[in-house]
Amino acid sequence: MSSPDLFIISLVGYVVAFAVLALLALVMRLITLLFPEQEDTGDAAVVAAVSATYQALCPGTTVTKIEETR
């Protein structure tokens, strides 16, 4: 195998790998557009437990928003 043949084989390999990765990125983008992430509305039991806890600690308080801190 001569040097130009090895260069062409390597070039074709890189082009094919790039094309496959680009195709996968396009498919992933289409999937995320078709099926967007749904917002979690919260569990009623969790909201009731948090509200009851705050009512027990500080009577007269109301829970208006519950957020998860990351």
PEJO-V769761 format. One record per residue. N is the residue number from 0. RES is the residue in one small letter. PHI is phi in degrees with one decimal (none if undefined). Layout:
{{N,RES,PHI} {N,RES,PHI}}
This chain:
{{0,m,none} {1,s,-85.7} {2,s,-62.5} {3,p,-63.6} {4,d,-64.7} {5,l,-64.1} {6,f,-64.4} {7,i,-66.9} {8,i,-62.6} {9,s,-64.7} {10,l,-63.2} {11,v,-64.0} {12,g,-61.8} {13,y,-65.6} {14,v,-65.3} {15,v,-65.0} {16,a,-62.4} {17,f,-63.3} {18,a,-65.3} {19,v,-64.9} {20,l,-65.6} {21,a,-65.7} {22,l,-64.7} {23,l,-64.2} {24,a,-64.1} {25,l,-65.1} {26,v,-64.1} {27,m,-63.7} {28,r,-64.3} {29,l,-64.6} {30,i,-64.0} {31,t,-70.5} {32,l,-75.7} {33,l,-74.6} {34,f,-125.3} {35,p,-69.5} {36,e,-68.2} {37,q,-90.5} {38,e,-72.4} {39,d,-83.2} {40,t,-78.6} {41,g,96.6} {42,d,-91.0} {43,a,-62.5} {44,a,-66.9} {45,v,-67.0} {46,v,-62.0} {47,a,-65.9} {48,a,-66.6} {49,v,-66.1} {50,s,-62.4} {51,a,-65.4} {52,t,-64.5} {53,y,-67.2} {54,q,-65.6} {55,a,-71.6} {56,l,-76.6} {57,c,-133.0} {58,p,-59.1} {59,g,92.7} {60,t,-86.1} {61,t,-127.0} {62,v,-91.9} {63,t,-107.4} {64,k,-151.7} {65,i,-119.9} {66,e,-124.0} {67,e,-95.9} {68,t,-96.8} {69,r,-110.4}}
